[in-house]
Amino acid sequence: MDLDAVRTFVAVAETGRFQAAADDLDLTQQAVSKRMASLEREFGVRLFARTARGARLTVDGQALLPHARELLRAASRAVAAVTPGRRALRIDVVNRRIVTSKVLRAFYQQRPDIDLDVVTLSNLDAPSALAEVAGGTVDATFRSLRDTALPRGLRAARVIDDRHELLVGPRHPLANAGTVTPADLAGHPIWMPGMTDPEPIGYYEDLAAAFGLTIDTVGPMFGIETLLAEIADSSRLAFLAGEGSRYLWPESYDLRRIPVVGPAPVYPLSVVWRADNPHPVLADFLGYLHARYRETADDVWTPAWCR
């Protein structure tokens, strides 16, 4: 159905005159008449009866009018849904527990007026997530981009360096340490189960190789609650948590989060977006990320592929 013809029909119905509708729509009276004739042919009914006083809706015209108005409202909603700055900004934070979610929340606290849709594409590997950005399903995502080439039209900028903390139970040999070094971890197994994405798996392989660590990423993940319970009950298992990640556990677990220093390994994350994305809030978010990012210092370790 021709929405211009529907819009013209509503204008004639509301003004009661073809010429008045033409003036409102910046058309000629002849153009209005042609649109109405086309609409009447499409439906096979007369919509208006011409009288000395103007145009009067027929019974069929009266039946059509509320539906025509709803069609125009639906069209307006559709335009608003895809108009940059009027639709919600969609950001993939990968996982709501990690630093990306924390950073996005901090941005939203500064801009509570915006419409924001927080997405978690945790089951997608990096190439699949980038395809979502390229296809316009999301406005941006966060990835390490280890061995991942950017598709044409996408841009990326490193904006987060998430330092590691060792998460251990109260009976672990390092439980009472104020800080630990990568060298201190060499004799202690680190358990990171449930990983399937080559990006983080590759990062932890690089970290293990650099410092002679034992990092186990194999095996199923039965949920973060189960993982925390097993670490709390173990005298040997440890977990590497990002400094910006958020985990909650019962007080009885007495888990310890110990900063890793000398050097501090960091997980590098880049924001990825489509270069031609005109959403004004995306531009503000990218500016916020750039402003808060600080280059890595001499006391940190990053894998060679991101230096």
N, C-alpha and C positions, 0 to 999 in steps of 0.2 A: 504494500500500500504506500502511496506517495504521501509522505508526511507533510510536504508543502501544501498539498491539496487538503489534507485533514486540518492543517493550521488555518487555511483560508476558509474552510467550512465553518470552523468555530468562530472566526472573526465575523463572518456574515451573520451567523446565528446570534452573536452578541450585539452587533450593531443594528441588525435588521435592515441593512441596505448594502448593496454591492459596492456602491461608490464609497461609502464610509469605510468598508473593509479594505478596499483598494488603497484608500488614503493611509489607513493604519499600517498596512503592510508595504507601503511604498511601491504599489503596483498600479497598472492601469485597470480600469473597469473591465476591459476586454479580457485581460489576463485572468482576472477573478472569475469571469463567466466561463472561460475555457476550463479552468480547474474544476469548477463545480460540474460542468457538463461531463468532464472525464470521470469524476467521482460517481456521478449518477449512472454513467454507462457501466462502471465497474460493479456497482451494486445492483443495477437493473431496477432502480426505483427512483422516484422523484424525491428530492430532499427539500426543495423550497417551492412555494407557490408565490408567484409575483403578484403583488397587489398595488393599488394606487399609493399605498403608504410605504411600500418597500417590499422586502422579502420575508415571507412567513414560513416557519418550519412546517413541513407536512408531518403526518403521524410517523412516517419512517424517519424523517429528519430528527424528530423529537427522540425517537428510540436510539438513534446513532449518537446524539450529542454527548451523553455522559461517557460513552466508550471512547469517543474522539478525544475528549478532555483527558481521560486516563492514558490514552496513547501518547499524548503530548507530554504528560507528566513523566511517563516511563522513559521517553526519549531524553527528557531533561536530566533524569537521574542517570541514564546511561552515559551521557556526555560528562556529567560531573564525576562519575566513577573513574573515568580515564583521563580527565584533565589534570595535568601536572599542577600540584599545589592544592587541588581539591580532593583528590583521592588520598588514602592513607599511604604513608611511606612504608614499604615492606623490606625489612632487614632480616637476613638469616644470621642468627647468632650461633648456629651449630648445636649448642647445648645451653640450656638456661642456667646451669650451675657454673659455667666457666666465665672467664674474664670478659669476654665479648658482651655477654648479657649485662654485666656490671657496668661496662663503659656505656652501653646504649641507654641503660637506666639513668646514668648520671647526665647524659645529654638530654633525656626527656625531662628530668627534673629542672633543667634550665629552660626548656621549651615545652611546658605543660599544655600549651595551646594547640600543639600539632596533633594530627591524626597519625597514629603509629601502629603498625601491624608487626609484631615480633614473631618471626618464623624460625623453626628449628629443622634444618635439613640434615639431621644427624645420621641418617641412613644412606646419604649420598656421598660418594667419593668426590675428590676435588673436580675432576673433569665434568662430572654430572652436575655438580653445584654451579660451576661456571656456565654450563649450558642453560641452567635456569636463569641466570643473570642475563645471558645473551638473548634468551627468548623473552625476557621481560616479565617472567613469573615473579621474580624478586628484584628489588632495586640494587641490593648489594649483599655480599657475603664476606666472611672472613676465612682465609685459608693460609697455610704456610707456603704454598706454591713450590714445594720440593719436587723437582722433576716434572712440573706441570707447566706447559706452555699456555700463554693466554690466547684465546681465540681472537680473531680479528674484531676490532671494535670495542674490546674491553680494556680497561685501565686498572692498574694496581698500585698501591703504595703501602709500604711497611709502616704500621701505625701502633703496634703493640708488641712489647717484649715482656712476656710473662715469666717472672722468675719462679724457680722451683722451691717448694718446701717439702721436707721429708715428713710423711705422716706415719707414726708408729704407735703401738700400744705401750702401756706402762711397764711391761716386762721386757721390752726390747733393749738390747745393750746400749743403744744411743738415746734412750728415752729421756735422760736427764741432761743432755747436751744443750747448750744455749744456741749453738750453731754447729753445722757439720760441713766438711769440705767434700768435694767429689772423691778425694783420696780416702776419706773416712768410710765411704760407702762401698769401697771395692770388695770388702769381705762379707757384705750383707746382701742377700737377694732382694730385688725390688720387683714387686708383683703388680702388673698392669694388665689385667685380663680383659677379654672381650673386644679387643681392637680388630677392626676389619679394614679400615681405611689405610691405604699405603702411605699417606702423608705422615700421620703420627707414628706409624710403625717404623717408617724409615728414619724419622727424627730420633726415636729412642734407640734405634740401631746405631746411629751416628754417635749419640751420647755415650752408649755403652762402649763403643770402640775407642772413643777418645780418652776415656778414663778407666778402662778395664773393668767395667761394671757388669753385673748380671741382672739384666732386665727382661723379665718374662712377660711377653704380650700374648702368649698362646693360651687358649682355654676359654670356656664360656663365661659370660658375665651374668650373674643371677640377680643383678640389681645393686645399686650403690649401698643400700642398707645392709645387704648380706656381706658385701665387701668390707664395710666398716666394722661389722661385727667380727669377722674373721681376723682382721688386723688387730683389733682390740684384744682378742684372745690369744694372739700369737707372740712368741718370744723371738721370732726370727723374720717374719714378713714385714715389709715396708712398702709404702706407696708414695709416688711422686705427685704432689698436688700443685697446681699452679697457685701462685701467690694471690691472684685475683679470683680464684674459684671459691665457691661457697658450698660447704658440706655441713650438715647438722647431724648430731648423734646424741644418744642419752648421756647424761653426766656420768653415769656409772662406767662408761667405756674408758674414760680418762685418757683419750687419745691426745697425742702431742703433735703440734705442727712446728717443725724446726727448719729455719731458713738454711738453704744451701749456699755457701759462700766460698770464696778463694780458689777459683773463680765461681761466680754464680751462673749456672746454666740458665738460659732463657729460651722459651719457646716463641719463635718469631711469627707474628701473624700480620698478613696484609689484608687490607680492605680491597675488594674487587667490585668495580661498577662498570656500567656501559657508558662509553664516552659521550654518546648523544642523548643520554637521559636528561631531560630538561626539568625534572622535579626540583623546585627551589629548595625544599627541605633537605633533599639529598646534598645539595651544594653546601648548605649550612652544616650538615653532619660531617661531611668530609673536611670542612674547615675546622670543626671542633676536634676531629681526630688528629689533624696535623698540628694544631696548637698545643694539644696535651702530650704529644709524643716527644720523647727525649732520646737522642742518640745513645746507643749503648756505651757504657763506660769501660775503662780498662779492666775492671774487676769482674767482667762477665764473659761467658763463653757462648758463642753461637756457632752453629755448624757452618762449614766452609761454603755451602751453596747459597747462603743468605748474606754473606759479607760483601 
